Amino acid sequence: MNQIDTSLLSTGATYRSGVAARLAGVPVETLRVWERRYSVIRPRKSSSGQRLYSADDVRRLTLIKQLLDLGHPIGAVATLQTEDLTRMFSALDIGRANDNVSGQSLSPMLRVVLVGPTVSSSRYRESLLRNGAGVALEIIGQSMTAEGLTSALNNATADMVIMEMPTLNEGSLITINRLTGLYGATKAIVLYRYSSSSVIRSLRQAGHSVAHALSDTTELATLCRTLLQWPQSTMQSRPKTSASKKVLPPRFDERTLTAFAEASSSVYCECPRHLVELVISLSTFERYSAECLSRGPDDEELHRDLQRTAAEARSLIEDAIERVAVKEGLSLQSEL
């Protein structure tokens, strides 16, 4: 649990929301929700109204993202000062260090290969290797093209390949796997400019990190540092739904739910109607995920997990509907 290397950020630089979000490791939509709902940060605005984030803003967002990944709720950390966030993260890092086996390195050397005109440039290498709190790196190979590496392997091995692929297509996974296989690397960080969402999804499901390439080499190095710190996606790090836990079937049919929503809509608020809408939506998604299961084995495990997750969420909302019905003295007939 090493802190991301934010020393690469230029002190006086400002970043637009898209870049700031990528550097912090969060979707830009999440960043906007954090600002609107929790006021985690108040970026200044340009004369044209564009949000501009300072290096300190990005560091604060990065700390919040790290603490959320460790299980802290956003509401508990959103209002804390940056200094308090830093102390909280440092305390957790020290605690982890104390739990490690004596003599075990907390910052192992990560051997990387660089492929592409930007990432093989001297400025990018210097930015990536700059000392900080991130992972210790050793660059064992570099080339402007993938073909330039295949003739100079010399039995070298790597943990990671960082490569530029301006355009991703259906054959990109083959190219990436071939190159990582040559070096015995476990995964790649793929930097692209144009791609379909389906190709990006297939690369991520294969275990690779995929991110939109940045033109500034310093920002690009910081982005790669972020991806090196969190090699697993949020979906992969989330505890999977227990396959042994029995998921109850739907308790109410749509006619019963509709009658409940109409009967309770005038009682005290619109919450019952919203609960009904959630149950119907989750039930529909359950059926949709089941249909996806039958289309092929490629994403079978993913869709089975999605189906069970939706079923568990639906069951929890059904519990809430029953509590509302009891409190308001309403009837829930026609249970399945």
Sequence and secondary structure as in RCSB ss.txt:
>XXXX:A:sequence
MNQIDTSLLSTGATYRSGVAARLAGVPVETLRVWERRYSVIRPRKSSSGQRLYSADDVRRLTLIKQLLDLGHPIG
AVATLQTEDLTRMFSALDIGRANDNVSGQSLSPMLRVVLVGPTVSSSRYRESLLRNGAGVALEIIGQSMTAEGLT
SALNNATADMVIMEMPTLNEGSLITINRLTGLYGATKAIVLYRYSSSSVIRSLRQAGHSVAHALSDTTELATLCR
TLLQWPQSTMQSRPKTSASKKVLPPRFDERTLTAFAEASSSVYCECPRHLVELVISLSTFERYSAECLSRGPDDE
ELHRDLQRTAAEARSLIEDAIERVAVKEGLSLQSEL
>XXXX:A:secstr
      TTS TT EEEHHHHHHHHTS HHHHHHIIIII     EE TTS EEEEHHHHHHHHHHHHHHHTT  HH
HHTTS HHHHHHHHHHHHHHHHHHS TT  SS EEEEEEESTTTTSHHHHHHHHS SSS EEEEEEEESSSHHHH
T  TT   SEEEEE SB  TTHHHHHHHHHHHHT SEEEEEESB  HHHHHHHHHTT EEEE  SSHHHHHHHHH
HHHH  S HHHHS    TTS     SB HHHHHHHHHHHTTTS SHHHHHHHHHHHHHHHHHHHHHHHTT STTH
HHHHHHHHHHHHHHHHHHHHHHHHHHHHT     B 
